[in-house]
């Protein structure tokens, strides 16, 4: 079978539909059907493992970012558990960056929320003693810069003298 002829749409659909197949010994992967050149054929046996691996990587990333944000909140003198509570985590983050809590409303408005998120990222960078370059890092490479913020030498500056 020519698995390389699978269209990306069919591959993505298969992976989304069978994410858990890599975990379950009861799943009959031979019964899974892919479409190749308009014909239905058995899917390759490695696809369920790929879906399961993707799921594990996503879980690992979520756990990693929970730990990182917990540490950032704790460095700022806030309870770390606040990082995992939906909506409340944004309220606490607004307190950390010294913005009014009513900005939470702005985070629910499409397109405005993007601008507010950029402002909050810049303010977070500033309250930890960094400038615009670090803000760009938080936005472009969050998997690198948030851990630097969490586990590096950055300290929360609660005073009004913050870098512009």
C-alpha positions in Angstrom: 0.0 0.0 0.0 1.3 3.5 -0.8 0.8 5.3 2.5 2.6 8.4 1.1 -0.4 9.0 -1.3 -2.7 9.8 1.7 -4.0 13.3 1.4 -3.2 15.5 4.3 -6.9 16.0 5.0 -7.5 12.3 5.2 -4.4 11.8 7.4 -5.5 14.6 9.7 -9.0 13.3 9.9 -7.7 9.8 10.7 -5.4 11.1 13.4 -8.1 13.2 15.0 -10.6 10.4 14.9 -8.2 7.8 16.3 -6.1 9.6 18.8 -6.6 7.0 21.5 -5.9 4.0 19.2 -2.3 3.9 20.2 -3.4 3.2 23.8 -6.0 0.6 23.4 -5.1 -3.0 22.5 -8.7 -3.6 21.7 -8.7 -1.3 18.7 -8.5 -3.2 15.4 -6.2 -1.0 13.3 -6.7 -3.3 10.3 -10.4 -2.2 10.3 -9.5 1.5 10.0 -10.0 2.8 6.5 -8.1 5.6 4.7 -8.9 7.0 1.3 -6.1 6.7 -1.3 -6.8 8.2 -4.7 -10.5 8.0 -4.0 -10.4 4.3 -3.0 -10.9 3.1 0.6 -7.9 1.0 1.8 -6.7 -0.2 5.2 -4.7 2.5 7.0 -1.0 2.0 7.8 -0.4 0.3 11.1 1.9 3.2 12.3 -0.9 5.8 12.2 -2.5 5.0 15.5 0.9 5.1 17.2 1.5 8.5 15.7 -1.8 9.8 17.0 -1.1 8.4 20.5 2.4 9.9 20.5 0.9 13.3 19.5 -1.5 13.1 22.3 1.3 12.3 24.8 3.4 15.2 23.6 0.4 17.6 24.0 -0.2 16.3 27.5 3.5 16.8 28.3 3.4 20.4 27.0 0.3 21.2 29.0 1.9 19.9 32.2 5.1 21.7 31.4 3.3 25.1 30.9 1.3 24.5 34.1 4.5 24.2 36.1 6.1 27.2 34.4 3.1 29.5 34.9 2.7 28.2 38.5 6.3 29.3 39.1 5.8 32.7 37.4 2.7 33.4 39.6 4.6 32.3 42.7 7.6 34.5 41.9 5.1 37.4 41.6 3.8 36.7 45.1 0.5 35.2 44.0 -0.7 31.7 44.7 0.7 29.3 42.1 -2.6 27.3 41.9 -4.2 30.4 40.4 -2.4 29.6 37.2 -4.6 26.5 36.6 -8.0 28.0 37.4 -9.7 29.3 34.2 -10.6 33.0 34.0 -9.3 33.5 37.6 -5.8 33.0 36.2 -6.2 36.0 33.9 -7.6 38.1 36.8 -4.4 37.3 38.8 -2.2 37.9 35.8 -3.8 41.3 35.4 -3.0 42.0 39.1 0.6 40.9 38.5 1.0 43.3 35.6 -0.8 46.1 37.5 -3.7 46.5 35.1 -7.3 47.0 36.1 -9.3 43.8 36.6 -12.0 45.0 34.3 -9.6 44.3 31.4 -10.8 40.7 31.7 -13.9 41.8 29.8 -11.6 42.9 26.9 -10.1 39.5 26.8 -13.4 38.1 25.6 -13.8 40.5 22.7 -12.5 39.0 19.4 -9.4 40.8 18.0 -9.3 43.1 21.0 -8.1 40.1 23.0 -5.0 39.8 20.8 -4.0 43.4 21.5 -4.7 43.0 25.2 -2.6 39.8 25.3 0.3 41.6 23.6 0.1 44.4 26.1 -0.1 42.0 29.0 2.9 40.1 27.7 4.9 43.3 27.5 3.8 44.4 31.0 4.7 40.9 32.3 8.1 41.4 30.8 8.5 44.8 32.4 7.4 43.8 35.9 10.1 41.1 35.8 12.8 43.7 34.8 13.0 42.9 31.1 12.4 45.1 28.0 10.9 44.9 24.5 13.3 42.2 23.3 12.1 39.8 26.0 8.5 40.6 25.2 9.1 39.6 21.6 10.6 36.4 22.9 7.5 35.7 25.1 5.3 36.2 22.0 7.4 34.4 19.4 9.1 31.7 21.4 7.0 31.2 24.6 8.3 27.6 25.1 11.8 29.1 25.7 11.1 32.5 27.3 8.4 31.7 29.8 10.7 29.0 31.4 13.5 31.6 31.5 11.1 33.9 33.3 10.0 31.2 35.7 13.3 29.5 36.5 15.8 32.2 35.6 17.2 35.0 37.7 14.3 37.4 36.9 12.7 38.9 40.0 9.3 40.5 40.3 9.5 44.2 40.7 6.5 45.5 42.6 7.8 49.1 42.7 6.7 51.8 40.2 10.2 52.1 38.7 9.8 49.6 35.8 11.6 49.7 32.5 9.6 51.4 29.8 
